Amino acid sequence: MSGREETNRRLRRAIEQKTAQDPVLNGFFLDMDAAGLEMKTCYAYLNMVSHFLREVKVPLKEIQVQDVNQYIASLKKGDKPQTYLRTLWYCLNRYFGYLVRTGEVGENIMERVIKPKAKPNREIKRTCLTPEEYQLLLSAARRDPDDWQSARNTAIIRILIETGIRVSALTEINVTDILPKQHAIRITDKENKTTDYPISIEVMKDLLAWFGQRRLTKGKRPNEPALFLSARGGRLQAEGVREIFIRYKDAVPGKHITPHKLRASFATNLYNQTGDIRLVQEAMNHAKIATTELYIQSDGRNRKKAADIMSQLLKGE
């Protein structure tokens, strides 16, 4: 079983438990599942809807536009990012659309709720790590007094730095996805897209060090397929990866580092070195180049290059 299949089974069980006593919520899940939404998206949408209904405290058929607007306003006060608010709008729009089709309500009120605007890329302040700061983070993991934590966390951080993959993809890697002869890792990403990512000799060395510690993991099942394990021996989950970065929160002075910020740093550094946004798009596994643009914080080198080119053209007048 692949890491993605294992994750989907776990999420499906959690969803079935969550919706067992709520036929409407269960119907919404089945509707999303039939539409082909990823299990992670279904799980996130169900959590959003559940939280919305708990907070609004109004019978389903009596929910009005102002109730939704007040809920969104309360989330803004709680510093929810604009991207979350837009995702919430899409979630509730799908939910009320389902309720209309099943006759639970007479109108999709989200059609009268203004969709939160996407924040312009120029207004987003992204944390981008420099090569020196990458080394500080890796050094913190290598110096960890716990040999098991040190080996695992060093391998995880280096893979995230060098490949820019999503945390969800990282946690789904199995031991059999390591391809030593090809010097690659097989990654399954969104929409079950499988890609072989080339990796450096340094990554292979860190993985070998981790394999040495992995076999010592307490509680590990004999045939556990996951590459990265939690301290209890099961597959490491996304929350566990985030805890690694909390463990080394002081490694890079003045910067709050998260797994996703490593992904953004990957995009920015790759773009600033190459100036090739198509290359970055492919490396990031983005379906749309507009998504890639959201990650990039240009250092201005390409603008300088463009100005120099145009200046040279004018000299030929």
FIDRENBA-293190 format. One record per residue (C-alpha): residue in one letter; x, y, z. Coordinates in nm, 3 decimals, padded with zeros to 5 digits. Layout:
! FIDRENBA-293190
aa|u|v|w
A|X|Y|Z $
...
This chain:
! FIDRENBA-293190
aa|u|v|w
M|00.000|00.000|00.000 $
S|00.135|00.344|-00.092 $
G|00.168|00.623|00.161 $
R|-00.113|00.812|-00.014 $
E|-00.348|00.511|00.007 $
E|-00.268|00.468|00.375 $
T|-00.337|00.836|00.443 $
N|-00.667|00.825|00.252 $
R|-00.783|00.520|00.448 $
R|-00.699|00.687|00.777 $
L|-00.883|01.005|00.677 $
R|-01.186|00.811|00.552 $
R|-01.214|00.635|00.887 $
A|-01.191|00.968|01.070 $
I|-01.458|01.118|00.842 $
E|-01.692|00.824|00.892 $
Q|-01.663|00.867|01.269 $
K|-01.718|01.243|01.242 $
T|-02.030|01.215|01.025 $
A|-02.181|00.897|01.172 $
Q|-02.442|01.088|01.374 $
D|-02.509|01.361|01.116 $
P|-02.684|01.241|00.797 $
V|-02.658|01.583|00.629 $
L|-02.285|01.613|00.691 $
N|-02.238|01.253|00.581 $
G|-02.432|01.325|00.263 $
F|-02.211|01.628|00.197 $
F|-01.903|01.409|00.231 $
L|-02.042|01.146|-00.007 $
D|-02.123|01.424|-00.255 $
M|-01.765|01.557|-00.241 $
D|-01.623|01.206|-00.265 $
A|-01.836|01.132|-00.572 $
A|-01.714|01.458|-00.729 $
G|-01.356|01.334|-00.695 $
L|-01.229|01.576|-00.429 $
E|-00.917|01.459|-00.250 $
M|-00.976|01.300|00.089 $
K|-00.771|01.574|00.258 $
T|-00.991|01.839|00.099 $
C|-01.306|01.655|00.211 $
Y|-01.171|01.633|00.566 $
A|-01.077|02.003|00.573 $
Y|-01.415|02.111|00.431 $
L|-01.605|01.900|00.684 $
N|-01.408|02.060|00.969 $
M|-01.480|02.406|00.829 $
V|-01.852|02.338|00.799 $
S|-01.869|02.185|01.148 $
H|-01.696|02.487|01.301 $
F|-01.918|02.728|01.106 $
L|-02.239|02.558|01.226 $
R|-02.117|02.548|01.589 $
E|-02.030|02.917|01.590 $
V|-02.332|03.052|01.399 $
K|-02.582|02.870|01.624 $
V|-02.873|02.930|01.386 $
P|-03.099|02.657|01.242 $
L|-02.975|02.559|00.896 $
K|-03.279|02.691|00.708 $
E|-03.262|03.026|00.891 $
I|-02.898|03.114|00.821 $
Q|-02.876|03.452|00.649 $
V|-02.606|03.645|00.463 $
Q|-02.533|03.856|00.771 $
D|-02.466|03.541|00.974 $
V|-02.198|03.436|00.727 $
N|-02.051|03.786|00.713 $
Q|-02.035|03.808|01.093 $
Y|-01.863|03.470|01.107 $
I|-01.604|03.575|00.848 $
A|-01.550|03.903|01.037 $
S|-01.486|03.710|01.360 $
L|-01.223|03.500|01.182 $
K|-01.054|03.814|01.051 $
K|-01.027|03.943|01.407 $
G|-00.865|03.613|01.497 $
D|-00.597|03.679|01.235 $
K|-00.706|03.406|00.993 $
P|-00.516|03.463|00.667 $
Q|-00.693|03.579|00.353 $
T|-00.621|03.248|00.184 $
Y|-00.814|03.066|00.458 $
L|-01.113|03.300|00.419 $
R|-01.124|03.239|00.045 $
T|-01.106|02.863|00.099 $
L|-01.388|02.894|00.354 $
W|-01.602|03.077|00.097 $
Y|-01.549|02.800|-00.159 $
C|-01.625|02.540|00.109 $
L|-01.952|02.700|00.220 $
N|-02.052|02.768|-00.140 $
R|-02.016|02.396|-00.215 $
Y|-02.197|02.306|00.108 $
F|-02.499|02.529|00.048 $
G|-02.505|02.426|-00.316 $
Y|-02.535|02.065|-00.197 $
L|-02.813|02.163|00.046 $
V|-03.010|02.328|-00.235 $
R|-02.979|02.019|-00.457 $
T|-03.102|01.793|-00.175 $
G|-03.388|02.025|-00.075 $
E|-03.249|02.103|00.272 $
V|-03.258|02.478|00.197 $
G|-03.418|02.684|-00.077 $
E|-03.125|02.909|-00.167 $
N|-02.747|02.904|-00.182 $
I|-02.690|03.215|00.028 $
M|-02.319|03.213|-00.057 $
E|-02.412|03.351|-00.399 $
R|-02.496|03.673|-00.212 $
V|-02.186|03.668|00.009 $
I|-01.891|03.859|-00.138 $
K|-01.595|03.632|-00.195 $
P|-01.287|03.748|00.004 $
K|-01.027|03.893|-00.230 $
A|-00.694|03.727|-00.282 $
K|-00.414|03.929|-00.129 $
P|-00.190|04.076|-00.400 $
N|00.150|03.908|-00.408 $
R|00.323|04.242|-00.352 $
E|00.149|04.272|-00.013 $
I|00.264|03.932|00.110 $
K|00.573|03.940|00.328 $
R|00.733|03.600|00.286 $
T|01.019|03.464|00.490 $
C|01.296|03.343|00.260 $
L|01.599|03.162|00.396 $
T|01.945|03.229|00.261 $
P|02.197|02.946|00.203 $
E|02.368|03.045|00.529 $
E|02.038|03.018|00.716 $
Y|01.972|02.677|00.561 $
Q|02.302|02.564|00.713 $
L|02.206|02.704|01.054 $
L|01.886|02.501|01.050 $
L|02.063|02.184|00.941 $
S|02.335|02.237|01.202 $
A|02.074|02.264|01.476 $
A|01.931|01.926|01.371 $
R|02.275|01.765|01.350 $
R|02.364|01.889|01.701 $
D|02.047|01.749|01.854 $
P|02.155|01.545|02.161 $
D|01.902|01.274|02.074 $
D|02.067|01.065|01.799 $
W|01.733|00.931|01.674 $
Q|01.581|01.281|01.647 $
S|01.900|01.417|01.493 $
A|01.916|01.159|01.214 $
R|01.546|01.174|01.128 $
N|01.511|01.551|01.146 $
T|01.828|01.621|00.948 $
A|01.704|01.399|00.664 $
I|01.360|01.561|00.671 $
I|01.493|01.917|00.668 $
R|01.742|01.849|00.389 $
I|01.476|01.684|00.171 $
L|01.240|01.980|00.222 $
I|01.519|02.227|00.139 $
E|01.640|02.047|-00.174 $
T|01.306|01.939|-00.324 $
G|01.053|02.200|-00.204 $
I|00.787|01.928|-00.169 $
R|00.475|01.970|00.039 $
V|00.470|01.830|00.393 $
S|00.177|01.605|00.298 $
A|00.390|01.448|00.025 $
L|00.686|01.408|00.262 $
T|00.484|01.219|00.523 $
E|00.352|00.978|00.258 $
I|00.697|00.862|00.140 $
N|00.754|00.491|00.197 $
V|01.089|00.316|00.231 $
T|01.032|00.159|-00.111 $
D|01.001|00.509|-00.263 $
I|01.375|00.562|-00.214 $
L|01.547|00.476|-00.542 $
P|01.922|00.451|-00.463 $
K|02.036|00.351|-00.814 $
Q|01.857|00.649|-00.969 $
H|01.950|00.881|-00.679 $
A|01.584|00.978|-00.656 $
I|01.277|00.976|-00.431 $
R|00.937|00.884|-00.571 $
I|00.687|01.145|-00.454 $
T|00.308|01.125|-00.476 $
D|00.159|01.474|-00.468 $
K|-00.179|01.635|-00.529 $
E|-00.421|01.450|-00.757 $
N|-00.206|01.137|-00.710 $
K|00.061|01.278|-00.940 $
T|00.375|01.065|-00.902 $
T|00.716|01.216|-00.977 $
D|01.071|01.090|-00.929 $
Y|01.268|01.371|-00.764 $
P|01.647|01.359|-00.817 $
I|01.835|01.393|-00.487 $
S|02.194|01.478|-00.403 $
I|02.461|01.254|-00.252 $
E|02.421|01.455|00.070 $
V|02.052|01.360|00.092 $
M|02.141|00.994|00.038 $
K|02.401|01.014|00.317 $
D|02.145|01.168|00.553 $
L|01.893|00.899|00.459 $
L|02.148|00.624|00.530 $
A|02.213|00.778|00.873 $
W|01.838|00.781|00.935 $
F|01.799|00.417|00.827 $
G|02.055|00.327|01.092 $
Q|01.838|00.491|01.359 $
R|01.502|00.396|01.207 $
R|01.556|00.027|01.286 $
L|01.595|00.122|01.656 $
T|01.254|00.293|01.671 $
K|01.046|00.170|01.964 $
G|00.698|00.043|01.883 $
K|00.771|00.007|01.509 $
R|00.573|-00.267|01.337 $
P|00.796|-00.526|01.163 $
N|00.667|-00.432|00.817 $
E|00.601|-00.060|00.874 $
P|00.627|00.095|00.523 $
A|00.663|00.463|00.617 $
L|01.004|00.622|00.564 $
F|00.970|00.873|00.847 $
L|00.835|00.754|01.179 $
S|00.702|00.918|01.489 $
A|00.858|00.842|01.828 $
R|00.578|00.588|01.883 $
G|00.673|00.396|01.571 $
G|00.389|00.486|01.335 $
R|00.394|00.705|01.025 $
L|00.498|01.061|01.100 $
Q|00.208|01.303|01.038 $
A|00.212|01.668|00.929 $
E|00.175|01.789|01.288 $
G|00.484|01.591|01.380 $
V|00.683|01.765|01.105 $
R|00.570|02.104|01.234 $
E|00.687|02.004|01.584 $
I|01.037|01.947|01.443 $
F|01.055|02.313|01.345 $
I|00.931|02.417|01.688 $
R|01.215|02.207|01.833 $
Y|01.468|02.418|01.637 $
K|01.282|02.749|01.656 $
D|01.592|02.939|01.769 $
A|01.819|02.803|01.495 $
V|01.775|03.104|01.264 $
P|01.773|03.429|01.466 $
G|01.492|03.668|01.380 $
K|01.300|03.427|01.156 $
H|01.005|03.205|01.237 $
I|01.060|02.896|01.023 $
T|00.788|02.651|00.922 $
P|00.787|02.363|00.672 $
H|00.582|02.571|00.429 $
K|00.833|02.856|00.450 $
L|01.099|02.615|00.331 $
R|00.880|02.549|00.027 $
A|00.847|02.922|-00.037 $
S|01.223|02.964|00.009 $
F|01.282|02.685|-00.243 $
A|01.069|02.868|-00.502 $
T|01.227|03.208|-00.439 $
N|01.588|03.088|-00.437 $
L|01.538|02.875|-00.747 $
Y|01.377|03.164|-00.934 $
N|01.641|03.418|-00.828 $
Q|01.917|03.182|-00.944 $
T|01.758|03.095|-01.279 $
G|01.501|03.362|-01.365 $
D|01.298|03.074|-01.514 $
I|00.948|03.070|-01.369 $
R|00.847|02.773|-01.583 $
L|01.127|02.571|-01.427 $
V|01.006|02.673|-01.080 $
Q|00.647|02.583|-01.170 $
E|00.752|02.234|-01.276 $
A|00.974|02.185|-00.970 $
M|00.689|02.294|-00.740 $
N|00.433|02.072|-00.917 $
H|00.198|02.367|-00.966 $
A|-00.083|02.328|-01.218 $
K|-00.098|02.705|-01.275 $
I|00.189|02.949|-01.308 $
A|-00.017|03.206|-01.114 $
T|00.020|02.983|-00.807 $
T|00.397|02.976|-00.852 $
E|00.405|03.355|-00.869 $
L|00.251|03.373|-00.520 $
Y|00.557|03.199|-00.376 $
I|00.825|03.408|-00.542 $
Q|00.985|03.707|-00.377 $
S|01.215|03.848|-00.643 $
D|01.549|04.000|-00.543 $
G|01.531|04.245|-00.834 $
R|01.811|04.082|-01.034 $
N|01.587|04.012|-01.332 $
R|01.468|04.372|-01.342 $
K|01.831|04.487|-01.343 $
K|01.909|04.237|-01.620 $
A|01.614|04.365|-01.824 $
A|01.726|04.726|-01.780 $
D|02.080|04.636|-01.891 $
I|01.950|04.457|-02.200 $
M|01.733|04.751|-02.301 $
S|02.020|04.991|-02.237 $
Q|02.241|04.789|-02.472 $
L|01.971|04.794|-02.737 $
L|01.951|05.173|-02.717 $
K|02.326|05.203|-02.761 $
G|02.277|05.069|-03.110 $
E|02.072|05.375|-03.213 $
